[in-house]
Amino acid sequence: MKAVILCAGYGERLRPLTNILPKPLFPILEHPLLDNIIYHLKKFGVNEICINTHWLAEKVAHHLEDGSGFGVKAHISYEPHILGIGGGIGTMRDFLKDEELFIVHNGDILTNFDLKPALDFHRKEHSLVTLILHNYKVFNNVTVSGNEIIDIGDQLYVGTELKPAFVKLAFTGVAIMDPNILNFLPYKKPCSINQIYIELIKSHQESLKGYVSKSHYWKDIGTLGSYLDAHRDILVEGISPLSVGDRHACPLPRGSIYIGNSSIVSPLAKLTGFVSIGRNCVIEQEVELENCIVWDNVIVHKGKIVKNEVLCQ
């Protein structure tokens, strides 16, 4: 099975951190978010992936290489100009056209939900696109009736009262698509996927379905707050959303402090709340870190006091 991972965005809400690393390479307990996505997809039969890139594309390509380190075959679809989700997928048509179905996964989502029932649902419903949805109040903007998506972002029901049978849910950032969707997407031209969805709702009834996932972990790593919260969830709440592979073992630590390989922490440093320290770091004496993430190869010098921040090179 094939999958698309969307990694071309600028990550503007996370600057200046995204001036150093693209969002999919942000570490979660030492290992990049992208690794977790790939290993999660592998659990459900994905063995070949294509990643679209633009911002800091060379760093993604260098990290991924040919995919063999992850046990998959990997391709890069570089976009000199960002094409949007619709244009990005449409440009991968040669990679996708002969598949029964393929998965599309945003590159900034940390989740552990079970994809198998969603895949079974998609096959049973024979939909053109199945969006995996959940109830996440702050992002609920997809209107569904039963399992049929009838609006996105209130574009079709503006100023009208929704029927009681209609429910608003949030898109998880993961979709399952039939290759025939490529007939509606341009090649190497910008395209908003939501506008394609709206046109499908209006002209191809029941082509867009929603599968509702429950009892899973999900975090959009799109802001500093949500990035910190993901580490709090793991280190303080004991939630374990991480997928691991042969290349990267990342056991859940005991306690709220994670220290990566080859890192040195002075016994005179004070680490409180939750702290995740990457590889090859030095935390000197009298340093105080509270609710912080330290990336790889960082020296935190004597006496530095930091709270609720990410420390990078």
Buried (B, 14 or more C-beta within 10 A) or exposed (E): BBBBBBBBBBBEEBEEBBEBBBBBBBBBBBBBBBBBBBBBBBEBEBEBBBBBBBBBBEBBBEBBEEBEBBEBEBBBBBBEEBBBBBBBBBBBBEBBEEBEBBBBBBBBBBBBBEBEEBBEBBBEBEBBBBBBBBEEEEBBBBBBBEBBBBBBEEBEEEEEEBEEEBBBBBBBBBBBBBBEBBEBBBEEEBBEBBEBBBEBBEEEEBBBBBBBBEEEBBBBBBEBEBBBBBBBBBBBEEBEBBBBBEEBEBEEEEEBBBBBEEBEBBEEBBBEBBBBBBBBBBBBEEBBBBBBBBBBBBBBEEEBEBEEBBBBE
